[in-house]
Amino acid sequence: MSKHERLESTIQRTLSEIYRVDVKNDRIGFITITECRLTNDFSHLNIFYTILGADAKREAARKALESSKGFVRSKLAQKVKMRKSPDLHFKYDPSLDYGNKISKGLKDILHYNVKK
């Protein structure tokens, strides 16, 4: 694992802790940080996340994440020592939804075959 990958991993764990402990916004709800990608110049951080709930819940959470960006960025800078405090960019990670859709499809196929 490279130094860059270790830093991304540390940032991911730290962000998870910040959202669990420090951010007091009910609109965010139960968030899972699935991945963090830091640009080579440390100026931008793409944060991939999942939220449990329907589309309306996801949209409210996205807005809450955007509004808490400054607070989270300053907390991250306090907890993780980096040359720069990167700009945060939130991106919803659809992989969990996709996995659930495939799992449901497989269960439906198995259920259909058992009925025959």
N, CA, C and O of each residue as an XYZ file, in Angstrom:
464
protein
N       0.853     -1.178      0.000
C       0.000      0.000      0.000
C       0.897      1.239      0.000
O       1.813      1.356      0.813
N       0.620      2.155     -0.919
C       1.442      3.362     -1.029
C       1.067      4.368      0.067
O       0.048      4.232      0.743
N       1.915      5.365      0.213
C       1.670      6.410      1.196
C       0.363      7.152      0.879
O      -0.394      7.510      1.782
N       0.118      7.372     -0.394
C      -1.107      8.051     -0.841
C      -2.339      7.224     -0.463
O      -3.325      7.771      0.031
N      -2.285      5.914     -0.692
C      -3.413      5.032     -0.350
C      -3.632      4.972      1.160
O      -4.772      4.929      1.622
N      -2.553      4.969      1.923
C      -2.696      4.971      3.389
C      -3.357      6.260      3.869
O      -4.188      6.240      4.777
N      -2.980      7.382      3.251
C      -3.591      8.658      3.614
C      -5.081      8.653      3.281
O      -5.892      9.123      4.079
N      -5.449      8.131      2.117
C      -6.863      8.038      1.749
C      -7.634      7.173      2.741
O      -8.760      7.502      3.115
N      -7.027      6.074      3.164
C      -7.661      5.187      4.132
C      -7.844      5.887      5.483
O      -8.889      5.753      6.120
N      -6.839      6.620      5.907
C      -6.923      7.372      7.161
C      -8.013      8.435      7.071
O      -8.780      8.622      8.016
N      -8.084      9.121      5.951
C      -9.109     10.138      5.742
C     -10.494      9.503      5.790
O     -11.407     10.058      6.400
N     -10.659      8.357      5.160
C     -11.959      7.674      5.151
C     -12.401      7.323      6.568
O     -13.547      7.573      6.942
N     -11.501      6.748      7.351
C     -11.842      6.402      8.745
C     -12.162      7.656      9.557
O     -13.098      7.662     10.356
N     -11.386      8.709      9.350
C     -11.590      9.947     10.097
C     -12.916     10.597      9.730
O     -13.638     11.068     10.608
N     -13.243     10.628      8.440
C     -14.532     11.188      8.024
C     -15.698     10.403      8.609
O     -16.690     10.989      9.042
N     -15.581      9.089      8.623
C     -16.637      8.258      9.224
C     -16.842      8.636     10.684
O     -17.975      8.737     11.155
N     -15.749      8.842     11.388
C     -15.825      9.235     12.804
C     -16.433     10.631     12.939
O     -17.268     10.854     13.815
N     -16.030     11.560     12.095
C     -16.562     12.925     12.159
C     -18.077     12.913     11.957
O     -18.805     13.589     12.684
N     -18.549     12.153     10.979
C     -19.996     12.102     10.742
C     -20.736     11.376     11.852
O     -21.879     11.716     12.156
N     -20.109     10.393     12.454
C     -20.754      9.643     13.535
C     -20.821     10.464     14.814
O     -21.823     10.407     15.527
N     -19.757     11.241     15.124
C     -19.635     11.898     16.420
C     -19.921     13.402     16.372
O     -20.657     13.920     17.212
N     -19.344     14.099     15.397
C     -19.329     15.567     15.431
C     -20.461     16.243     14.668
O     -20.946     17.293     15.091
N     -20.882     15.669     13.568
C     -21.914     16.318     12.751
C     -23.284     16.005     13.338
O     -23.671     14.843     13.464
N     -23.999     17.045     13.688
C     -25.317     16.893     14.307
C     -26.385     17.348     13.322
O     -26.985     18.410     13.486
N     -26.611     16.542     12.309
C     -27.619     16.885     11.312
C     -28.442     15.639     11.022
O     -27.938     14.669     10.456
N     -29.710     15.673     11.414
C     -30.586     14.507     11.260
C     -30.870     14.170      9.798
O     -31.218     13.032      9.483
N     -30.726     15.152      8.900
C     -30.988     14.890      7.483
C     -29.954     13.935      6.882
O     -30.239     13.240      5.907
N     -28.760     13.904      7.465
C     -27.728     13.007      6.940
C     -28.046     11.570      7.313
O     -27.864     10.667      6.496
N     -28.513     11.345      8.521
C     -28.891     10.002      8.937
C     -27.702      9.058      8.999
O     -26.600      9.450      9.384
N     -27.939      7.809      8.613
C     -26.897      6.787      8.670
C     -26.123      6.805      7.359
O     -26.605      6.324      6.334
N     -24.924      7.362      7.403
C     -24.088      7.487      6.213
C     -22.929      6.506      6.316
O     -22.388      6.267      7.395
N     -22.564      5.949      5.180
C     -21.380      5.101      5.102
C     -20.452      5.705      4.062
O     -20.832      5.881      2.905
N     -19.247      6.018      4.475
C     -18.227      6.510      3.545
C     -17.606      5.266      2.910
O     -16.924      4.498      3.588
N     -17.840      5.066      1.615
C     -17.375      3.842      0.958
C     -15.969      3.980      0.388
O     -15.237      2.995      0.286
N     -15.594      5.196      0.019
C     -14.269      5.392     -0.572
C     -13.916      6.873     -0.557
O     -14.790      7.738     -0.619
N     -12.610      7.150     -0.472
C     -12.097      8.508     -0.589
C     -10.975      8.491     -1.613
O     -10.096      7.629     -1.576
N     -11.016      9.449     -2.523
C      -9.949      9.582     -3.526
C      -9.389     10.990     -3.460
O     -10.095     11.975     -3.679
N      -8.125     11.059     -3.159
C      -7.409     12.323     -3.013
C      -6.579     12.554     -4.268
O      -5.860     11.659     -4.714
N      -6.677     13.758     -4.839
C      -5.869     14.045     -6.017
C      -4.394     14.081     -5.629
O      -4.061     14.256     -4.457
N      -3.519     13.918     -6.604
C      -2.081     13.862     -6.331
C      -1.536     15.139     -5.704
O      -0.560     15.094     -4.956
N      -2.159     16.278     -6.003
C      -1.685     17.535     -5.414
C      -2.404     17.870     -4.097
O      -2.224     18.959     -3.553
N      -3.214     16.939     -3.590
C      -3.927     17.076     -2.309
C      -4.927     18.230     -2.277
O      -5.315     18.674     -1.197
N      -5.353     18.723     -3.445
C      -6.247     19.883     -3.445
C      -7.729     19.495     -3.483
O      -8.587     20.297     -3.114
N      -8.032     18.276     -3.925
C      -9.433     17.841     -4.009
C      -9.579     16.440     -3.430
O      -8.733     15.568     -3.631
N     -10.672     16.251     -2.707
C     -10.984     14.955     -2.119
C     -12.386     14.558     -2.562
O     -13.363     15.227     -2.223
N     -12.484     13.472     -3.315
C     -13.783     12.922     -3.706
C     -14.200     11.913     -2.649
O     -13.487     10.949     -2.369
N     -15.355     12.153     -2.074
C     -15.878     11.305     -1.001
C     -17.087     10.559     -1.537
O     -18.096     11.170     -1.887
N     -16.986      9.244     -1.601
C     -18.084      8.408     -2.074
C     -18.824      7.873     -0.854
O     -18.203      7.393      0.094
N     -20.143      7.959     -0.881
C     -20.954      7.593      0.280
C     -22.226      6.878     -0.139
O     -22.660      6.966     -1.287
N     -22.815      6.169      0.817
C     -24.143      5.595      0.644
C     -25.003      6.038      1.822
O     -24.507      6.288      2.921
N     -26.285      6.127      1.564
C     -27.280      6.507      2.578
C     -28.420      5.514      2.466
O     -28.850      5.182      1.361
N     -28.910      5.043      3.589
C     -30.088      4.188      3.566
C     -31.324      5.047      3.411
O     -31.466      6.070      4.080
N     -32.217      4.632      2.529
C     -33.464      5.364      2.362
C     -33.804      5.589      0.906
O     -33.038      5.247      0.006
N     -34.963      6.168      0.698
C     -35.476      6.425     -0.648
C     -34.786      7.638     -1.267
O     -33.941      8.274     -0.638
N     -35.158      7.946     -2.506
C     -34.534      9.043     -3.243
C     -34.670     10.388     -2.531
O     -33.729     11.181     -2.530
N     -35.812     10.649     -1.933
C     -36.023     11.920     -1.227
C     -35.061     12.036     -0.047
O     -34.525     13.112      0.216
N     -34.846     10.939      0.657
C     -33.916     10.918      1.789
C     -32.493     11.175      1.288
O     -31.727     11.906      1.916
N     -32.150     10.567      0.155
C     -30.808     10.766     -0.414
C     -30.578     12.215     -0.808
O     -29.499     12.763     -0.584
N     -31.585     12.829     -1.391
C     -31.454     14.229     -1.812
C     -31.297     15.144     -0.608
O     -30.478     16.062     -0.635
N     -32.069     14.910      0.446
C     -31.939     15.703      1.676
C     -30.554     15.505      2.285
O     -29.947     16.460      2.770
N     -30.057     14.282      2.263
C     -28.730     14.001      2.803
C     -27.657     14.689      1.975
O     -26.696     15.219      2.533
N     -27.803     14.689      0.647
C     -26.820     15.349     -0.223
C     -26.734     16.838      0.097
O     -25.642     17.401      0.181
N     -27.891     17.468      0.275
C     -27.914     18.893      0.614
C     -27.277     19.140      1.983
O     -26.558     20.122      2.167
N     -27.542     18.255      2.934
C     -26.961     18.388      4.270
C     -25.443     18.196      4.225
O     -24.708     18.895      4.922
N     -24.977     17.258      3.410
C     -23.530     17.062      3.259
C     -22.878     18.314      2.689
O     -21.819     18.735      3.154
N     -23.504     18.899      1.693
C     -22.962     20.124      1.091
C     -22.936     21.269      2.108
O     -21.975     22.037      2.157
N     -23.983     21.379      2.913
C     -24.033     22.487      3.875
C     -23.062     22.296      5.037
O     -22.656     23.275      5.665
N     -22.684     21.057      5.332
C     -21.745     20.800      6.437
C     -20.299     20.735      5.957
O     -19.399     20.444      6.746
N     -20.067     21.002      4.679
C     -18.754     20.838      4.064
C     -17.648     21.636      4.790
O     -16.568     21.102      5.042
N     -17.913     22.894      5.119
C     -16.909     23.732      5.777
C     -16.520     23.203      7.153
O     -15.341     23.140      7.499
N     -17.532     22.824      7.930
C     -17.282     22.271      9.259
C     -16.475     20.984      9.175
O     -15.511     20.797      9.918
N     -16.873     20.097      8.266
C     -16.191     18.805      8.121
C     -14.752     19.010      7.647
O     -13.836     18.329      8.107
N     -14.565     19.942      6.734
C     -13.216     20.223      6.233
C     -12.300     20.710      7.357
O     -11.147     20.287      7.437
N     -12.796     21.585      8.217
C     -11.965     22.076      9.318
C     -11.687     20.976     10.341
O     -10.576     20.887     10.864
N     -12.685     20.135     10.632
C     -12.467     19.004     11.544
C     -11.438     18.031     10.973
O     -10.571     17.537     11.694
N     -11.540     17.763      9.679
C     -10.597     16.864      9.021
C      -9.184     17.433      9.094
O      -8.231     16.693      9.335
N      -9.043     18.736      8.890
C      -7.723     19.379      8.957
C      -7.137     19.292     10.362
O      -5.922     19.173     10.515
N      -7.980     19.350     11.386
C      -7.510     19.231     12.770
C      -7.014     17.825     13.081
O      -6.047     17.648     13.821
N      -7.687     16.825     12.509
C      -7.413     15.432     12.880
C      -6.390     14.741     11.989
O      -5.714     13.817     12.439
N      -6.260     15.168     10.734
C      -5.322     14.535      9.802
C      -4.356     15.610      9.319
O      -4.771     16.607      8.730
N      -3.087     15.405      9.568
C      -2.071     16.376      9.176
C      -1.723     16.197      7.701
O      -1.201     15.161      7.288
N      -2.026     17.238      6.915
C      -1.709     17.242      5.491
C      -1.151     18.618      5.132
O      -1.326     19.589      5.869
N      -0.480     18.679      3.990
C       0.050     19.960      3.527
C      -1.071     20.945      3.240
O      -0.968     22.127      3.568
N      -2.127     20.463      2.635
C      -3.283     21.287      2.283
C      -4.532     20.657      2.872
O      -4.586     19.452      3.119
N      -5.525     21.489      3.088
C      -6.842     20.971      3.432
C      -7.627     20.928      2.124
O      -7.956     21.979      1.574
N      -7.932     19.744      1.620
C      -8.533     19.637      0.281
C      -9.981     20.104      0.227
O     -10.701     20.083      1.225
N     -10.389     20.531     -0.978
C     -11.800     20.809     -1.224
C     -12.541     19.480     -1.236
O     -12.066     18.505     -1.817
N     -13.699     19.440     -0.599
C     -14.463     18.201     -0.493
C     -15.541     18.141     -1.580
O     -16.270     19.107     -1.809
N     -15.621     16.991     -2.237
C     -16.625     16.758     -3.274
C     -17.346     15.456     -2.938
O     -16.723     14.396     -2.876
N     -18.656     15.537     -2.722
C     -19.436     14.367     -2.337
C     -20.068     13.727     -3.563
O     -20.631     14.414     -4.415
N     -19.969     12.404     -3.645
C     -20.547     11.656     -4.759
C     -21.262     10.431     -4.186
O     -20.685      9.654     -3.426
N     -22.519     10.280     -4.565
C     -23.273      9.123     -4.108
C     -22.724      7.872     -4.780
O     -22.471      7.876     -5.985
N     -22.539      6.810     -4.018
C     -22.009      5.541     -4.525
C     -23.176      4.580     -4.750
O     -23.755      4.080     -3.785
N     -23.525      4.316     -6.004
C     -24.680      3.461     -6.292
C     -24.373      1.962     -6.216
O     -25.267      1.152     -6.460
N     -23.159      1.576     -5.893
C     -22.786      0.154     -5.926
C     -23.612     -0.684     -4.953
O     -23.941     -1.829     -5.265
N     -23.956     -0.147     -3.786
C     -24.774     -0.893     -2.829
C     -26.168     -1.148     -3.410
O     -26.701     -2.252     -3.293
N     -26.753     -0.129     -4.034
C     -28.064     -0.296     -4.676
C     -27.986     -1.344     -5.783
O     -28.875     -2.184     -5.915
N     -26.930     -1.289     -6.566
C     -26.748     -2.237     -7.665
C     -26.611     -3.659     -7.125
O     -27.208     -4.593     -7.661
N     -25.820     -3.818     -6.060
C     -25.662     -5.133     -5.434
C     -26.974     -5.669     -4.888
O     -27.271     -6.856     -5.023
N     -27.760     -4.795     -4.271
C     -29.066     -5.212     -3.748
C     -30.014     -5.622     -4.874
O     -30.790     -6.566     -4.729
N     -29.943     -4.907     -5.990
C     -30.789     -5.223     -7.138
C     -30.421     -6.598     -7.707
O     -31.304     -7.390     -8.033
N     -29.133     -6.877     -7.824
C     -28.676     -8.180     -8.316
C     -29.089     -9.287     -7.340
O     -29.561    -10.343     -7.761
N     -28.913     -9.045     -6.052
C     -29.279    -10.028     -5.039
C     -30.777    -10.343     -5.098
O     -31.178    -11.504     -5.020
N     -31.594     -9.303     -5.237
C     -33.044     -9.516     -5.335
C     -33.377    -10.323     -6.587
O     -34.216    -11.222     -6.545
N     -32.717    -10.001     -7.700
C     -32.946    -10.732     -8.937
C     -32.595    -12.202     -8.807
O     -33.322    -13.066     -9.297
N     -31.473    -12.488     -8.143
C     -31.069    -13.883     -7.930
C     -32.056    -14.618     -7.032
O     -32.388    -15.776     -7.285
N     -32.526    -13.944     -5.982
C     -33.522    -14.563     -5.105
C     -34.813    -14.857     -5.854
O     -35.430    -15.904     -5.662
N     -35.216    -13.917     -6.714
C     -36.432    -14.122     -7.513
C     -36.274    -15.320     -8.442
O     -37.198    -16.119     -8.594
N     -35.102    -15.443     -9.061
C     -34.842    -16.572     -9.959
C     -34.875    -17.884     -9.176
O     -35.489    -18.854     -9.619
N     -34.228    -17.917     -8.031
C     -34.214    -19.126     -7.206
C     -35.619    -19.475     -6.732
O     -36.018    -20.640     -6.741
N     -36.359    -18.461     -6.322
C     -37.730    -18.674     -5.861
C     -38.601    -19.212     -6.992
O     -39.427    -20.100     -6.778
N     -38.415    -18.672     -8.196
C     -39.171    -19.126     -9.366
C     -38.852    -20.578     -9.689
O     -39.754    -21.358     -9.995
N     -37.557    -20.955     -9.622
C     -37.152    -22.321     -9.926
C     -37.650    -23.333     -8.890
O     -37.929    -24.485     -9.223
N     -37.757    -22.899     -7.652
C     -38.239    -23.782     -6.583
C     -39.729    -24.066     -6.770
O     -40.181    -25.171     -6.473
N     -40.504    -23.086     -7.258
C     -41.939    -23.248     -7.457
C     -42.256    -24.219     -8.576
O     -43.304    -24.863     -8.540
N     -41.391    -24.346     -9.565
C     -41.658    -25.225    -10.711
C     -41.804    -26.650    -10.341
O     -42.030    -27.493    -11.210
